[in-house]
Amino acid sequence: MQNFRHFDESKKLSYDCPELHSCFYISLNNEVNSCPLCRGHLDYKELHIASIENIDNENVDLLYKKIVAHQNNLLERMYKGDVPEFCKGCYHLRIKNVDKVYRFLEPIRYISIGGSKYCNLRCEHYFFIRDNEDIKDTDISKVINFLYQLKSKGHLSEFKALRLANGEPSIIKDDIKLADYCIENSIPVEIYTNGAKVPQTFVDGVNKGLFRIILSPDAGSREVYKKIKGKDYFETTWFNIKKYVEETSGNVEVKFILEKGNIDDVDNMINMCLKTGVNKVHLSMDVNISETEFYKYESSFSHFVNRCKNEGINLLSIFTFVPEQIKNKVSNLSTE
């Protein structure tokens, strides 16, 4: 399937969203939504499913069926070319070249959670909603209850991961509490963190084979870090990345999102990975970049990929939010 940045009103096409195949999202305000990318937007009613306010043994099956039906309905609509307004500019939207309607995988494979507005940074490539008083943090005790009810009914029998993102998990006590619960109940977790702290719970989860830690410094120099993150935690972040590496025998991952503020910082990024012992990296692109600016990023992507090859760094992925023309040019690069 082809990535498609913008919905084409002039053509009768079938579309698909891989995110809807196997995942749904626990959002702020105790909401369950179709997609994590609708957070912070006011016009996402078509992607709102339900609430986890009062889930118990009697009604959890009904909510599970509602989630499955909602995701399948969206997939069927996209297949017919009826794409929700919010989805039309999303990188996850793809033109289908297979005459098949995909269905939500049952039982549940992934749940994303972004239940807190609190972060210690103000990154350029994220919008912020923490000043909106109508939007509240989700109650982690209700999330834990929801997971318990789903698991007790067998809906997590093939579960792959709880994706913990949004806000900064390492400094939110409720997220540590959730992580402890997941360890106690053998629930796998993917934690997306900026490296503000190194909670022992996160390290323990990795060493028990239950957690993946994905760190996002997004810069290899202090000047660039301060520019794109809004605050100067550069030394702290890379010190903590090194600490994660040492305490998990290197079993952590670092993700870089290329954007206008850091495309000239690639060599410093790779150098910091080498300095701290990082050997697993992801490369992505700021979702807000316009199509007319893609060409500016091709050389930085190519250089990043080739430096990883030259230095023996394992580049795990380069595909999230990356347009086809750049993917195709960097996927089969030879060593410089």
C-alpha positions as a printed NumPy array, in Angstrom:
array([[  0.   ,   0.   ,   0.   ],
       [  1.143,   3.529,  -0.773],
       [  1.517,   6.185,   1.906],
       [ -0.754,   9.097,   1.116],
       [ -0.339,  12.402,   2.882],
       [ -3.533,  14.06 ,   1.722],
       [ -6.892,  12.62 ,   0.779],
       [ -7.635,  13.107,  -2.928],
       [-11.232,  14.305,  -3.35 ],
       [-10.984,  14.115,  -7.133],
       [-10.507,  10.33 ,  -7.295],
       [-12.656,   7.404,  -6.235],
       [-10.108,   5.392,  -4.266],
       [-10.035,   2.825,  -1.494],
       [ -8.049,   3.665,   1.622],
       [ -6.75 ,   1.885,   4.683],
       [ -5.206,   2.73 ,   8.069],
       [ -2.84 ,   0.106,   9.552],
       [ -3.236,   1.683,  13.008],
       [ -6.878,   0.577,  13.064],
       [ -5.988,  -3.063,  12.376],
       [ -4.745,  -3.901,  15.846],
       [ -4.816,  -0.916,  18.187],
       [ -7.064,   1.581,  19.962],
       [ -6.297,   4.492,  22.261],
       [ -7.014,   5.373,  25.887],
       [ -6.893,   9.149,  25.88 ],
       [ -7.299,  12.054,  28.269],
       [-10.649,  12.498,  30.052],
       [-10.89 ,   8.691,  30.481],
       [-11.801,   8.398,  26.801],
       [-11.383,   5.495,  24.414],
       [-10.636,   6.713,  20.872],
       [ -9.757,   5.046,  17.584],
       [ -6.397,   6.688,  17.18 ],
       [ -3.663,   8.386,  19.235],
       [ -3.232,  11.159,  16.673],
       [ -6.634,  12.693,  17.471],
       [ -5.467,  13.93 ,  20.883],
       [ -5.681,  17.685,  21.258],
       [ -8.044,  18.119,  18.332],
       [-11.572,  19.337,  18.903],
       [-13.115,  17.831,  15.783],
       [-12.607,  14.115,  16.35 ],
       [-16.117,  12.947,  17.239],
       [-16.018,  10.276,  14.539],
       [-12.994,   8.73 ,  16.255],
       [-14.421,   8.777,  19.782],
       [-15.672,   5.38 ,  20.981],
       [-16.55 ,   5.361,  24.683],
       [-15.352,   6.007,  28.241],
       [-13.65 ,   3.756,  30.787],
       [-15.327,   5.555,  33.698],
       [-17.442,   2.672,  34.982],
       [-16.156,  -0.598,  33.552],
       [-16.943,  -3.797,  35.425],
       [-17.307,  -7.522,  34.855],
       [-20.838,  -7.018,  33.556],
       [-20.212,  -4.415,  30.858],
       [-16.605,  -4.949,  29.732],
       [-17.677,  -7.37 ,  26.981],
       [-20.082,  -4.748,  25.613],
       [-17.295,  -2.157,  25.481],
       [-14.932,  -4.64 ,  23.83 ],
       [-17.541,  -5.366,  21.127],
       [-18.137,  -1.633,  20.674],
       [-14.414,  -1.004,  20.138],
       [-14.128,  -3.818,  17.578],
       [-17.272,  -2.679,  15.732],
       [-16.089,   0.946,  15.675],
       [-12.662,   0.116,  14.242],
       [-14.202,  -2.225,  11.653],
       [-16.711,   0.432,  10.656],
       [-13.91 ,   2.936,  10.043],
       [-11.945,   0.383,   7.991],
       [-15.026,  -0.379,   5.883],
       [-15.722,   3.317,   5.342],
       [-12.146,   3.942,   4.234],
       [-12.32 ,   0.983,   1.882],
       [-15.329,   2.66 ,   0.232],
       [-13.503,   5.991,   0.037],
       [-15.493,   7.568,   2.88 ],
       [-12.578,   8.879,   4.945],
       [-13.285,  10.802,   8.197],
       [-12.332,  14.453,   7.879],
       [ -9.645,  14.292,  10.542],
       [ -7.927,  11.34 ,   8.841],
       [ -7.565,  12.944,   5.418],
       [ -4.206,  14.586,   6.12 ],
       [ -2.673,  11.769,   8.157],
       [  0.423,   9.807,   7.134],
       [ -1.161,   6.575,   8.34 ],
       [ -3.819,   6.882,   5.642],
       [ -2.873,   4.696,   2.687],
       [ -4.259,   3.983,  -0.748],
       [ -5.306,   0.352,  -0.908],
       [ -4.177,  -1.699,  -3.875],
       [ -5.659,  -4.922,  -2.494],
       [ -9.345,  -5.615,  -3.01 ],
       [ -9.93 ,  -6.548,   0.605],
       [-11.439,  -4.927,   3.677],
       [ -9.102,  -5.436,   6.622],
       [-10.669,  -6.226,   9.981],
       [ -9.615,  -5.381,  13.526],
       [ -7.502,  -8.243,  14.868],
       [ -9.142, -10.117,  17.717],
       [ -8.349, -10.539,  20.531],
       [ -6.703,  -7.176,  21.261],
       [ -3.05 ,  -6.848,  20.205],
       [ -2.192,  -3.264,  21.215],
       [ -3.565,  -0.492,  23.398],
       [ -2.009,   2.973,  23.297],
       [ -2.387,   5.186,  26.332],
       [ -1.775,   8.917,  26.535],
       [ -3.612,   9.779,  29.693],
       [ -1.531,  12.664,  31.034],
       [ -0.862,  16.188,  29.797],
       [  2.218,  16.664,  31.972],
       [  5.651,  16.823,  30.336],
       [  8.855,  18.516,  31.449],
       [  9.588,  19.733,  27.897],
       [  7.936,  21.782,  25.154],
       [  9.019,  20.098,  21.958],
       [  8.559,  22.007,  18.697],
       [  7.006,  19.049,  16.891],
       [  4.172,  18.526,  19.425],
       [  1.082,  20.59 ,  20.092],
       [  0.227,  21.223,  23.738],
       [ -3.139,  20.928,  25.417],
       [ -2.215,  21.092,  29.081],
       [ -3.591,  24.642,  29.444],
       [ -7.058,  23.5  ,  28.368],
       [ -8.99 ,  23.161,  31.632],
       [-11.716,  21.057,  29.991],
       [ -9.201,  18.288,  29.326],
       [ -8.267,  16.25 ,  32.39 ],
       [ -5.706,  13.531,  33.017],
       [ -7.122,  10.029,  32.814],
       [ -7.493,   8.172,  36.107],
       [ -4.843,   5.432,  36.105],
       [ -6.864,   3.36 ,  38.547],
       [ -9.585,   3.172,  35.886],
       [ -6.996,   2.122,  33.283],
       [ -5.758,  -0.63 ,  35.599],
       [ -9.329,  -1.772,  36.211],
       [-10.005,  -1.791,  32.449],
       [ -6.905,  -3.921,  31.808],
       [ -7.912,  -6.263,  34.624],
       [-11.418,  -6.687,  33.224],
       [-10.156,  -7.244,  29.665],
       [ -7.613,  -9.81 ,  30.831],
       [-10.119, -11.662,  33.027],
       [-12.41 , -12.047,  29.999],
       [ -9.617, -13.365,  27.773],
       [ -9.45 , -10.304,  25.533],
       [ -5.68 ,  -9.928,  26.147],
       [ -4.767, -13.564,  25.446],
       [ -2.638, -12.549,  22.433],
       [ -1.711,  -9.09 ,  23.681],
       [  1.523,  -7.629,  22.271],
       [  1.965,  -4.361,  24.179],
       [  0.503,  -1.472,  26.1  ],
       [  2.026,   1.608,  24.45 ],
       [  2.672,   4.21 ,  27.126],
       [  3.169,   7.644,  25.574],
       [  2.029,  11.279,  25.823],
       [  3.198,  13.397,  28.709],
       [  6.461,  12.093,  30.189],
       [  6.002,   8.674,  31.835],
       [  9.239,   8.713,  33.823],
       [  8.118,  11.675,  35.968],
       [  4.434,  10.762,  36.387],
       [  3.794,   8.724,  39.542],
       [  0.625,   7.174,  38.112],
       [  2.566,   5.875,  35.116],
       [  5.075,   4.22 ,  37.465],
       [  2.11 ,   2.689,  39.3  ],
       [  0.738,   1.387,  35.992],
       [  4.146,  -0.019,  35.066],
       [  4.333,  -1.836,  38.413],
       [  0.895,  -3.345,  37.782],
       [  1.98 ,  -4.529,  34.332],
       [  5.072,  -6.256,  35.746],
       [  3.007,  -7.952,  38.446],
       [  0.517,  -9.181,  35.832],
       [  2.986,  -9.983,  33.013],
       [  1.541,  -7.36 ,  30.645],
       [  4.081,  -6.24 ,  28.003],
       [  4.653,  -2.496,  27.706],
       [  6.313,  -0.124,  25.227],
       [  7.4  ,   3.055,  27.039],
       [  8.113,   6.207,  25.055],
       [ 10.186,   8.567,  27.209],
       [ 12.444,  11.587,  26.784],
       [ 14.858,  10.228,  29.383],
       [ 14.062,  12.745,  32.119],
       [ 14.518,  10.036,  34.754],
       [ 15.407,   6.351,  34.988],
       [ 12.735,   4.725,  37.177],
       [ 13.864,   1.388,  38.57 ],
       [ 10.489,  -0.069,  37.572],
       [ 11.24 ,   0.649,  33.901],
       [ 14.664,  -0.984,  34.151],
       [ 13.194,  -4.009,  35.938],
       [ 10.529,  -4.37 ,  33.259],
       [ 13.156,  -4.432,  30.506],
       [ 15.32 ,  -6.945,  32.359],
       [ 12.315,  -9.203,  32.925],
       [ 11.669,  -9.198,  29.163],
       [  8.342,  -7.377,  29.527],
       [  9.169,  -3.759,  28.616],
       [ 10.615,  -1.933,  25.616],
       [ 12.09 ,   1.49 ,  26.331],
       [ 12.13 ,   3.95 ,  23.409],
       [ 14.011,   7.158,  24.255],
       [ 13.704,  10.358,  22.243],
       [ 16.556,  12.862,  22.636],
       [ 16.063,  14.144,  19.047],
       [ 19.39 ,  15.999,  19.202],
       [ 23.083,  15.33 ,  19.526],
       [ 24.143,  18.811,  20.642],
       [ 23.03 ,  21.097,  23.457],
       [ 22.204,  24.046,  21.201],
       [ 19.87 ,  21.993,  18.999],
       [ 18.324,  20.217,  21.99 ],
       [ 17.427,  23.524,  23.658],
       [ 15.944,  24.839,  20.429],
       [ 13.601,  21.926,  19.728],
       [ 12.82 ,  20.848,  23.296],
       [ 12.354,  24.263,  24.84 ],
       [ 14.525,  23.477,  27.89 ],
       [ 18.091,  22.402,  28.525],
       [ 18.106,  18.811,  29.771],
       [ 20.678,  17.745,  27.19 ],
       [ 23.327,  16.443,  29.603],
       [ 20.719,  14.841,  31.873],
       [ 19.017,  13.118,  28.96 ],
       [ 22.15 ,  11.569,  27.498],
       [ 23.459,  10.682,  30.986],
       [ 20.203,   8.801,  31.594],
       [ 20.341,   7.151,  28.18 ],
       [ 23.788,   5.823,  29.072],
       [ 22.427,   4.673,  32.427],
       [ 19.594,   2.784,  30.696],
       [ 22.152,   1.153,  28.382],
       [ 24.331,   0.076,  31.301],
       [ 21.489,  -1.183,  33.509],
       [ 19.716,  -3.142,  30.746],
       [ 22.792,  -4.565,  28.987],
       [ 22.098,  -2.296,  26.014],
       [ 18.498,  -3.409,  25.604],
       [ 17.022,   0.051,  24.977],
       [ 16.148,   1.945,  21.808],
       [ 16.64 ,   5.57 ,  20.807],
       [ 14.319,   7.352,  18.389],
       [ 15.18 ,  10.483,  16.419],
       [ 12.488,  12.581,  14.737],
       [ 14.012,  14.731,  12.005],
       [ 12.538,  18.209,  11.798],
       [ 13.636,  21.636,  10.614],
       [ 15.512,  22.318,  13.846],
       [ 17.778,  19.258,  13.81 ],
       [ 18.381,  18.158,  10.204],
       [ 21.956,  19.458,  10.401],
       [ 22.627,  17.656,  13.702],
       [ 22.801,  14.102,  12.33 ],
       [ 26.514,  13.534,  12.935],
       [ 26.186,  14.724,  16.537],
       [ 23.24 ,  12.34 ,  17.056],
       [ 25.263,   9.376,  15.85 ],
       [ 28.309,  10.483,  17.858],
       [ 26.239,  10.607,  21.063],
       [ 24.889,   7.137,  20.371],
       [ 28.452,   5.85 ,  20.039],
       [ 29.538,   7.712,  23.17 ],
       [ 26.722,   6.268,  25.317],
       [ 26.75 ,   2.75 ,  23.873],
       [ 23.383,   2.975,  22.072],
       [ 23.121,   0.349,  19.336],
       [ 19.393,   0.348,  18.501],
       [ 17.871,   3.391,  16.82 ],
       [ 14.737,   4.473,  14.976],
       [ 14.518,   7.317,  12.483],
       [ 11.337,   9.224,  11.751],
       [ 10.097,  12.577,  10.485],
       [  8.011,  15.352,  11.996],
       [  4.417,  14.677,  10.94 ],
       [  3.798,  18.409,  10.423],
       [  6.315,  18.8  ,   7.582],
       [  4.641,  19.819,   4.317],
       [  5.149,  17.873,   1.1  ],
       [  6.95 ,  20.838,  -0.484],
       [  9.693,  20.555,   2.15 ],
       [ 10.387,  16.81 ,   1.822],
       [ 13.398,  17.368,  -0.44 ],
       [ 15.199,  19.232,   2.354],
       [ 15.308,  16.051,   4.443],
       [ 16.531,  13.512,   1.884],
       [ 20.25 ,  14.151,   2.373],
       [ 19.939,  14.098,   6.176],
       [ 18.054,  10.795,   6.047],
       [ 20.597,   9.308,   3.673],
       [ 23.528,  10.454,   5.782],
       [ 21.945,   9.118,   8.984],
       [ 21.34 ,   5.697,   7.404],
       [ 24.841,   5.459,   6.01 ],
       [ 26.494,   6.514,   9.259],
       [ 24.546,   3.828,  11.087],
       [ 25.832,   1.267,   8.572],
       [ 29.391,   2.529,   8.844],
       [ 29.381,   2.562,  12.647],
       [ 27.592,  -0.765,  13.109],
       [ 24.511,   0.794,  14.712],
       [ 21.346,  -1.246,  14.283],
       [ 18.781,   0.946,  12.511],
       [ 15.526,  -0.733,  13.495],
       [ 13.131,   1.386,  11.448],
       [ 12.945,   4.459,   9.24 ],
       [  9.341,   4.276,   8.211],
       [  7.035,   6.089,  10.631],
       [  5.696,   9.299,   9.033],
       [  8.262,   9.097,   6.248],
       [  6.987,   9.735,   2.69 ],
       [  7.493,   7.167,  -0.045],
       [  9.966,   9.229,  -2.064],
       [ 12.374,   9.382,   0.888],
       [ 11.765,   5.778,   1.992],
       [ 12.627,   4.493,  -1.463],
       [ 15.855,   6.48 ,  -1.625],
       [ 17.187,   5.448,   1.792],
       [ 15.978,   1.834,   2.038],
       [ 18.688,   0.339,  -0.167],
       [ 21.587,   2.708,   0.314],
       [ 25.103,   1.428,  -0.08 ],
       [ 27.817,   2.374,   2.398],
       [ 29.403,   5.748,   1.719]])
